[in-house]
């Protein structure tokens, strides 16, 4: 059986879903298969990022027993595989999110890594983190983001889990960014990788592609691949 990693963030807009998609694309570059599971039941956006709106087979329909979770897997032109969550509010009503773990275990038997793109709210974070082998937090190098991430780490500890590392996104490196050393000191958790601010990411999002796929020579794509190698222990 493979492993699962849960990606979390304190607030939206820090680039967690972008990281999930590009991590999957980078892993595929090195021959490692993965599946992204959009575990944000309130504001799902993995499918939207990749240009797949209004899909009928979703994580919701798998949890409710309508479909096998493997039949809810879609593949982007880049090769990235993902399981979307329904954007319809009625598909969330009476959904037993606590059954998520059963489907994650099925996926772990079919791929090398299951990437869980978690929600920001505590309830769904708890259930997603509870079924993950590793937890990684994504934040930006702003004082507010670092402060909110510190509170997020404390929340995860209250769940009985730990955050294994931090990904710094949209890094510029000027005097307005919190230094990496200060971030590690304040959070007490190692920084696993740094992704620079890059307009190529915005361009790739407009194209509905991972930047690793559409702009493979960009500075952000290089960073995504470097992080993937680091996580693989290569």
Secondary structure, 3 states (H helix, E strand, C coil): CCEEEEEECCCCCCCHHHHHHHHHHHHHHCCCCEEEEEECCCCCCHHHHCCCCCCCCCHHHHHCCCCCHHHHEEECCCCCEEECCCCCHHHCCCCCHHHHHHHHHHHHCCCCEEEEEECCCHHHHHHHHHCCCEEEEEEECCHHHHHHHHHHHHHHHHCCCCCCEEEEEEECCCCCCCCHHHHHHHHCCCEEEEEECCHHHHHHHHHCCCHHHHCCCCHHHHHHHHHHHHHHCC
